[in-house]
């Protein structure tokens, strides 16, 4: 597991445990309603952890593919994007209807 995944798992476990203790009344929090938000925060973090855990292999594979690609030479002129051409009024070759 990556460092981010481990941190998410730890924070998730702490929030879920604390939220459960607050909601069941084991730790009385009285009128401090903000303490009850620890459980929903733990559930949200659990979802982030699950996404991170499922996608970590894909991210590692993508990073490896990007490292293996040759770097583009610096001497090439950058190409103009279509949006930049459209802003300057260039429409390209005329299209013929078929």
C-alpha positions in Angstrom: 0.0 0.0 0.0 1.1 3.5 -0.7 1.6 6.1 2.0 -1.6 7.9 1.1 -3.6 4.7 1.3 -2.1 3.8 4.7 -2.9 7.3 6.0 -6.5 7.1 4.7 -7.0 3.7 6.4 -5.7 5.0 9.7 -7.7 8.2 9.7 -10.8 6.2 8.6 -10.4 3.7 11.4 -10.0 6.4 14.0 -13.0 8.4 12.8 -15.3 5.3 12.6 -14.3 4.1 16.0 -14.7 7.5 17.6 -17.9 8.1 15.8 -19.3 4.8 17.0 -18.4 5.6 20.6 -20.0 9.0 20.4 -23.2 7.8 18.7 -23.7 4.9 21.1 -23.2 7.1 24.1 -20.2 5.3 25.5 -18.4 8.7 25.4 -21.1 11.3 26.4 -20.6 14.4 24.3 -23.8 16.2 25.4 -24.7 19.2 23.3 -21.5 19.2 21.3 -23.1 18.1 18.1 -20.0 18.6 16.0 -18.5 15.4 17.6 -21.2 13.4 15.9 -19.7 14.3 12.5 -16.8 12.0 13.1 -18.8 8.9 11.9 -20.0 10.4 8.6 -16.5 11.7 8.0 -15.2 8.2 8.6 -17.6 6.8 6.1 -16.5 9.3 3.5 -12.9 8.6 4.2 -13.6 4.9 3.9 -14.9 5.5 0.4 -11.7 7.5 -0.5 -9.6 4.7 0.9 -11.4 2.1 -1.1 -11.0 4.1 -4.3 -7.3 4.7 -3.6 -6.8 1.0 -2.8 -8.6 -0.2 -6.0 -6.8 2.2 -8.3 -3.3 2.0 -6.9 -2.2 -0.7 -9.4 -3.6 1.2 -12.3 -1.8 4.4 -11.2 1.5 2.4 -10.8 1.0 1.0 -14.3 0.2 4.4 -15.8 3.3 5.9 -14.1 5.5 3.1 -15.5 4.1 3.7 -19.0 4.8 7.4 -18.8 8.3 6.8 -17.6 9.0 4.4 -20.5 7.9 6.9 -23.2 10.7 8.8 -24.8 10.7 12.5 -23.9 9.7 14.9 -26.7 12.7 16.8 -28.2 12.9 20.4 -27.0 13.7 21.8 -30.5 10.3 21.1 -32.0 7.9 24.0 -32.3 4.8 23.7 -30.2 1.7 23.0 -32.3 -1.2 25.4 -32.0 -4.3 23.9 -30.4 -7.7 24.0 -32.1 -9.1 26.3 -29.5 -6.3 28.8 -30.1 -6.9 28.6 -33.9 -10.6 29.2 -33.4 -10.0 32.2 -31.3 -7.9 33.8 -34.0 -10.5 32.9 -36.7 -8.6 30.1 -38.5 -11.1 27.5 -39.5 -8.7 25.1 -41.4 -9.4 23.5 -44.7 -12.9 24.0 -46.0 -15.1 20.9 -45.5 -17.0 19.6 -48.6 -20.4 18.2 -48.2 -21.0 14.7 -49.5 
